[in-house]
Amino acid sequence: MASKNRPAAAQDKKRKTTDSGKDKSSGPARAEIIVVLTEKQASKYIKNSKVVTAQELARQAGVKTSAANRYLQEAVADGIVKRVGGYSGHWLYQPASS
């Protein structure tokens, strides 16, 4: 009857089982997921917009924001779009005039 007066933490320690003998890496291997934003997906949205953000491009194309941001950075370097405003990573882009 003395176990009723034991603190809850002490009772939990007694109930826990140790898993130290198991190898944690024995589960299924994680697959690497690569998300690619194609030129066709992006240009469809960019041409129909006055201003583009990475977040909106990602939502429209159905990809992650990081993939859209990477595409926009490469598009700036290639002269497809130009950065016109924004701040702190939330940049605004416009299609470059041809």
C-alpha positions in Angstrom: 0.0 0.0 0.0 3.0 2.3 0.2 3.0 2.6 -3.6 -0.1 4.8 -3.5 1.9 7.5 -1.8 4.7 7.5 -4.4 5.0 10.5 -6.7 3.5 10.1 -10.2 7.0 10.4 -11.8 8.3 7.5 -9.8 5.3 5.4 -10.8 5.8 6.2 -14.5 9.5 5.2 -14.3 8.5 1.8 -13.0 6.0 1.3 -15.9 8.3 2.4 -18.7 10.0 -0.3 -20.8 13.5 0.4 -22.2 14.0 0.4 -25.9 17.7 0.8 -25.7 18.3 -2.6 -27.4 16.5 -1.6 -30.6 18.2 -0.1 -33.6 16.4 3.2 -34.5 17.7 3.1 -38.1 16.1 -0.3 -38.9 12.9 1.3 -40.2 12.2 1.9 -43.9 14.5 4.3 -45.6 13.2 7.7 -46.3 12.6 8.6 -49.9 14.1 11.9 -51.1 11.4 14.1 -52.6 12.4 16.5 -55.3 9.9 19.2 -56.3 10.5 20.9 -59.6 8.7 23.9 -61.1 8.8 23.7 -64.8 9.1 26.6 -67.2 5.6 25.8 -68.6 3.9 25.9 -65.2 5.6 29.2 -64.1 5.3 31.1 -67.4 1.6 30.4 -67.6 1.1 32.2 -64.3 3.8 34.9 -64.7 2.5 36.1 -68.1 -1.0 36.6 -66.8 0.1 38.5 -63.7 1.1 42.1 -63.2 3.2 41.2 -60.1 4.4 37.8 -58.9 5.5 36.6 -55.5 7.1 33.3 -54.7 4.3 32.4 -52.3 1.6 33.0 -54.9 3.6 31.3 -57.7 3.9 28.2 -55.4 0.2 28.2 -54.7 -0.8 28.5 -58.3 1.7 25.9 -59.5 1.1 23.5 -56.6 4.7 23.4 -55.5 6.6 24.3 -52.4 7.5 28.0 -51.8 11.2 27.1 -51.8 10.9 25.7 -55.4 9.0 28.8 -56.6 11.6 31.0 -55.0 14.5 29.1 -56.6 12.8 29.4 -60.0 12.2 33.1 -59.6 15.9 33.7 -58.6 17.0 31.8 -61.7 14.5 33.6 -63.9 15.9 37.0 -62.7 19.4 35.8 -63.6 18.1 34.7 -67.1 16.2 37.9 -67.6 12.8 36.4 -67.7 11.5 38.4 -64.8 12.8 41.4 -62.8 12.6 42.2 -59.1 10.5 45.4 -58.6 9.9 45.6 -54.9 9.3 43.8 -51.6 11.5 43.2 -48.6 13.3 40.6 -46.5 12.8 37.7 -48.8 9.2 38.6 -49.8 10.1 40.0 -53.2 7.8 41.2 -55.9 8.6 40.2 -59.5 7.3 41.4 -62.9 7.7 39.8 -66.3 10.6 41.4 -68.1 9.6 43.4 -71.1 10.9 41.9 -74.3 
